[in-house]
Amino acid sequence: MTATPDSTATAATAVAPDTGTKRPARLVGLDGPRGFACLCVLAVHVGGHYSPQTVLTYKLGVLGQGLIFFFALSGFLIFLPMVRKLFAGKPMPNNVSYAMHRLLRVFPAYLFIFLFANYVMRAVFVENAAVAEQHFTDNGLGLLTDPLTLVANLTLVHTYIPSMIQTGINPSWSLSLEFAFYIALPLLTSIAFFLRKRTSIPAPVLALIPVVIMFVIGITGKLYTASRVGPSGITDPKLLEWGPNEIAVLSRSFWSLADNFTYGMLAAVVFVAIDNGMFKGALVTRMRWWTGIAMIPTAVISLMLIDDNSRWQTSTVSFGSALLILFIIVPLARGEQSKLAERADWAPLSYVGMISLSVYLWHFPILIMLGRFGWMAGDSPLGLLRNFVLVSAVSIAFGAVTYRFIEKPSLTYARRFKASK
């Protein structure tokens, strides 16, 4: 949820080789899909709380995989400027500016929304959501007062503590994962920049070093987590994924989910390689069609794994997300226009994509509040649709205000800080 339009702009202003022309000021085509993915996650949470049978009957839980698209998109957008500099033989981006930008991207909005949801709305989980949540009710929700749990939520480390996982704004677990990625990425990428100065290894190979390492981290994490399921004695799939236990912490951790970012990172390497003329001929001119074809079996395998509730489902969904990113924007790497990218950035969805962090954080407390007001419909397809539209409208309104007065000023300051370095 935290890859930003401004990071897209930063990634897209490199000078094209041979032509001396500049790329467009931003990569079009990714804000709209970001907004659509955000609404998919919102729909699943609304349905899960107020229309669980409808979600089960129509297998709408698959929409929750929209969150995995965000991880792949973060991998692509945040790694892209680093890859550009690596290919150009320039120094690694300033780590202080990078850290400042990442902190200001998330924490101002998150802290405001969490504190408001806790102290004003009293609509955060005070105990583990997987254990406490009951459909149509406020069970487990209220005012979080335990000092240690409060501090853990305010610092986004609650997901790594079994007794505190899935407390507070329960979807915020993904921000804990994102921050682990933010920390790991420059550390791993610094290896490539170090070798760039001291060896003759080609830039594309060096760029793959952090990709491969992060992939190995994710795969080994999944394997280790799977090995711990039997000894844990836990058999409920929901508790294994979200409960107050070691397995759930491992399942939500960077160790198990690092590979969700790597496919987007790999897409960034491919994009820059094309932009620098390293890939030519039919491989490049037909890449959109190759990625489109590859998405079909990837989608089939992903649906099978989702239906089987496999812990490997996020890996294939992330891979498919990376293919989708390339499918949309690969002509831009060739210096061409893309009608598909322009249409993907349909203004309403693009706006939701821009404010998606705030919408994502607001929507669960808001769906709880609307239920308290008695405004939510029952468990039926039409009821789910009505609830989705209502929660979306209110969440977007709240998100727009938060973006305007908190997110945007914070990002402006981050850009000024970067410019001063």
Salt bridges, closest charged atoms under 4 A:
ASP6 OD2 - HIS101 NE2 2.52
ASP6 OD2 - ARG415 NH1 3.84
ASP31 OD2 - ARG26 NH2 2.61
ASP31 OD1 - ARG34 NH2 2.39
GLU133 OE2 - HIS49 ND1 2.70
ASP138 OD2 - ARG372 NE 2.46
GLU241 OE1 - ARG252 NH2 2.18
GLU246 OE2 - ARG228 NE 3.52
ASP259 OD1 - LYS222 NZ 2.57
ASP275 OD1 - ARG23 NH2 2.63
ASP275 OD2 - ARG84 NH1 2.52
ASP307 OD1 - LYS59 NZ 3.64
GLU336 OE1 - ARG334 NH2 2.95
ASP345 OD2 - ARG26 NH2 3.45
GLU407 OE1 - ARG105 NH1 2.48
